[in-house]
Amino acid sequence: MKVTSSDMWSLTRHFLLGAVIGIIVLHPLTKAVYWFEFKDTMTTGVGSLWEFLLFRLETSFSIEMIPMSIIFGLIGGGIGSWFGLYHLAIIRQHRTVRSLEKELAVDLPFLIKSGESEHLEFKSSVRWDHQQDKPNRALESVIAKTIAGFMNHKGGSLLVGVNDDGDIVGLANDYQTLKHKGRDGFERCITDIVKTRLGGDLCALVHCMFYGIDEKDVCRIVVEHSPEPVYCVDGKVPRYFLRTGNGTRELDVREALAHVSRR
């Protein structure tokens, strides 16, 4: 899980809160256990448990007890950090669910009729060149650039099996180019493209869903926004793409740096 600056601030707050709880709660609790077991042999002159805990809390800040207080502070801080990470994971899951629900709220036929937009792109295929009527692996780079552009913007959907005019062409030709023909093999192909050209950690941001329209398969690739900049490796050179309007554009170094600084 990638950690942003806001995540670091949240984790810091959890650590500090945990450290405070460790000093003012965990430390006295351990002393309470000590009191119950050894109260008959104690010579501190403190009678009740409450008096004993107050006494130990006061002495926790003495010079002699500072090392012990630091240890309990670190223990509490560690527990707080763990809860912080869990909290961040829950928040990200909720964001993912909300994002996917928003994308899936629109049915596919209506989505196709609405045409390409800031959040929607049509691609007739991943590997099959319809103009040359033969496989063309170079088309995979176009898919990778489009996915990277969505990730660097606000996410969106990529419909494969639909041409620029919104006509359903299906995935049958693409299936024939795959080792594992069919929907499973196609999804593996998309995952391999993302893993190879964008990074394996980004595969979790890409979701493939298949639909049958007029006896033809269409794959809807739902792409989530990435909290970190995404670079597409093209010829071993990392390049920065961004979804702008109804197209994907490569940014030059100056534009990429400016966009990353605003994220």
C-alpha positions in Angstrom: 0.0 0.0 0.0 1.5 3.3 -1.1 1.6 6.0 1.7 1.0 9.6 0.8 1.9 12.7 2.8 -1.6 12.9 4.2 -1.4 9.2 5.1 1.9 9.9 7.0 0.2 12.7 8.9 -2.6 10.4 9.9 -0.2 7.7 10.9 1.8 10.2 13.0 -1.4 11.2 14.8 -2.2 7.6 15.6 1.3 7.0 16.8 1.3 10.0 19.1 -2.2 9.1 20.5 -1.1 5.5 21.0 2.1 6.7 22.8 0.1 8.9 25.2 -2.3 6.0 25.9 0.7 3.7 26.4 2.1 6.1 29.1 -1.1 7.1 30.9 -3.1 3.8 30.5 -0.9 0.8 29.7 1.8 1.7 32.2 -0.6 2.1 35.1 -2.5 -1.1 34.1 0.7 -3.2 34.4 1.2 -1.6 37.8 -2.4 -2.6 38.8 -1.6 -6.2 38.0 1.6 -5.8 40.0 -0.5 -4.3 42.9 -2.9 -7.2 43.0 -0.2 -9.8 43.1 2.2 -8.1 45.6 0.1 -5.7 47.6 0.7 -7.7 50.8 4.5 -7.3 50.5 4.6 -3.7 49.3 6.2 -1.1 51.6 5.2 2.1 49.7 2.6 3.1 52.3 0.0 3.4 49.5 -3.2 1.7 50.6 -5.9 1.5 47.9 -5.4 0.5 44.2 -6.5 4.0 43.1 -3.9 5.7 45.4 -1.3 3.3 44.2 -2.1 4.0 40.5 -2.0 7.8 41.1 1.4 7.4 42.9 2.8 5.3 40.0 1.5 7.8 37.4 3.2 10.6 39.2 6.5 8.7 39.4 6.2 7.7 35.7 7.5 11.2 34.9 10.4 11.1 37.3 13.9 10.9 35.9 14.4 7.4 37.1 11.2 6.2 35.3 11.7 8.0 32.0 13.2 4.9 30.2 10.2 2.8 31.3 7.8 5.5 30.2 9.5 5.7 26.8 9.2 1.9 26.4 5.5 2.0 27.1 5.1 5.0 24.9 6.8 3.1 22.0 4.5 0.1 22.7 1.4 2.3 22.7 2.7 4.1 19.6 3.2 0.8 17.8 -0.3 -0.3 18.6 -1.6 3.1 17.4 0.3 2.9 14.2 -1.2 -0.6 13.5 -4.7 0.8 14.0 -3.7 3.8 11.8 -2.7 1.4 8.9 -5.9 -0.6 9.4 -7.9 2.7 9.3 -6.2 3.8 6.1 -6.9 0.4 4.5 -10.6 0.6 5.4 -10.8 4.2 4.0 -9.2 3.1 0.7 -11.6 0.1 0.4 -14.5 2.4 0.9 -13.2 4.8 -1.7 -12.7 1.9 -4.1 -16.2 0.6 -3.5 -17.7 4.1 -4.1 -15.7 4.6 -7.2 -16.7 1.2 -8.7 -20.4 1.8 -7.7 -20.3 5.1 -9.5 -18.8 3.6 -12.6 -21.2 0.6 -12.7 -24.3 2.7 -12.0 -24.5 3.5 -15.7 -25.5 0.5 -17.9 -23.3 -0.4 -20.9 -25.7 0.4 -23.8 -26.3 3.9 -22.4 -22.6 4.3 -21.8 -21.8 3.5 -25.4 -24.5 5.8 -26.7 -23.1 8.7 -24.6 -19.9 8.5 -26.6 -16.2 9.0 -25.6 -15.6 11.5 -22.8 -13.2 12.4 -20.1 -14.1 9.2 -18.3 -14.8 6.9 -21.2 -12.7 5.5 -24.1 -13.6 3.1 -26.9 -11.0 0.6 -28.4 -11.9 -2.0 -31.0 -9.2 -4.4 -29.8 -6.1 -5.0 -27.8 -4.0 -7.1 -30.3 -6.0 -7.4 -33.5 -5.4 -4.8 -36.2 -8.7 -4.4 -38.0 -7.2 -2.3 -40.7 -4.5 -4.9 -41.6 -6.7 -7.8 -40.6 -4.0 -9.5 -38.6 -2.5 -9.5 -35.0 -0.5 -6.4 -34.0 1.1 -6.5 -30.6 2.1 -2.8 -30.9 -1.6 -2.0 -30.1 -1.0 -3.1 -26.5 1.0 0.1 -25.9 -2.1 2.1 -26.8 -4.1 0.2 -24.2 -1.4 0.8 -21.6 -1.2 4.6 -22.3 -5.0 4.9 -22.0 -5.1 3.1 -18.7 -2.1 5.2 -17.4 -4.0 8.4 -18.6 -7.1 7.4 -16.6 -5.0 6.6 -13.5 -3.2 10.0 -13.6 -6.6 11.7 -13.9 -9.8 10.7 -12.2 -10.2 7.1 -13.4 -12.7 5.9 -15.9 -13.8 3.1 -18.2 -12.1 1.6 -21.3 -14.5 -0.3 -23.5 -12.7 -2.9 -25.7 -14.6 -4.4 -28.5 -16.3 -1.1 -29.5 -15.0 1.1 -32.3 -14.8 4.9 -32.4 -18.3 5.1 -33.8 -19.8 3.1 -31.0 -20.3 0.0 -33.1 -19.9 -3.4 -31.4 -17.1 -5.3 -33.1 -16.5 -7.8 -30.3 -13.4 -9.6 -29.0 -13.5 -12.8 -31.1 -10.4 -11.7 -33.1 -8.5 -10.8 -30.0 -9.4 -14.2 -28.4 -7.7 -16.0 -31.3 -4.4 -14.2 -30.5 -4.3 -15.5 -26.9 -2.8 -18.6 -25.4 -5.8 -19.0 -23.3 -8.7 -18.1 -25.6 -11.8 -16.6 -24.1 -12.6 -14.1 -21.3 -10.1 -15.5 -18.8 -7.3 -15.3 -21.2 -8.3 -11.8 -22.2 -8.3 -10.6 -18.6 -4.9 -12.2 -18.1 -3.7 -10.3 -21.1 -4.9 -7.0 -19.7 -3.2 -7.8 -16.3 0.1 -8.6 -18.1 0.0 -5.3 -20.0 -0.5 -3.3 -16.8 2.1 -5.3 -14.9 4.7 -5.1 -17.7 4.2 -1.5 -18.8 2.9 0.3 -15.7 3.9 -1.8 -12.7 2.6 -4.9 -10.9 1.4 -2.8 -7.9 -1.1 -1.1 -10.2 -3.0 -4.2 -11.2 -5.3 -3.8 -8.2 -6.6 -0.6 -9.8 -7.8 -2.3 -12.9 -11.0 -4.3 -13.1 -12.3 -6.3 -16.1 -16.0 -7.0 -16.6 -17.5 -8.7 -19.7 -20.8 -8.2 -21.4 -22.5 -10.0 -24.2 -24.2 -7.7 -26.8 -25.6 -9.0 -30.0 -23.7 -12.3 -29.4 -20.4 -10.4 -29.2 -18.2 -9.9 -26.1 -17.3 -6.5 -24.9 -14.8 -5.9 -22.0 -15.3 -3.0 -19.7 -12.0 -2.1 -18.0 -12.8 0.0 -15.0 -9.7 2.0 -14.0 -9.3 3.6 -10.6 -7.5 6.9 -10.0 -4.0 6.3 -8.7 -2.9 8.3 -5.6 0.7 8.3 -7.0 1.9 9.3 -10.5 1.9 6.5 -13.0 4.5 6.2 -15.8 4.1 4.0 -18.9 7.3 2.3 -20.0 7.5 2.5 -23.8 10.8 1.2 -25.2 12.3 1.2 -21.7 11.6 5.0 -21.4 9.0 6.0 -18.8 6.4 8.4 -20.2 3.7 10.3 -18.5 0.2 10.3 -19.9 -2.9 12.1 -18.9 -6.6 11.9 -19.8 -7.7 15.3 -21.2 -11.1 15.7 -22.7 -12.0 12.6 -24.7 -8.4 11.7 -25.5 -5.1 10.7 -23.8 -2.1 13.0 -24.2 1.5 12.6 -23.3 2.9 15.4 -21.2 6.5 16.7 -21.7 8.8 16.9 -18.7 7.8 20.4 -17.7 4.1 19.6 -17.9 4.5 16.3 -16.1 6.4 17.9 -13.2 3.7 20.6 -12.9 0.9 18.1 -12.9 2.6 15.8 -10.4 3.2 18.8 -8.1 -0.5 19.6 -8.2 -1.7 16.0 -7.3 
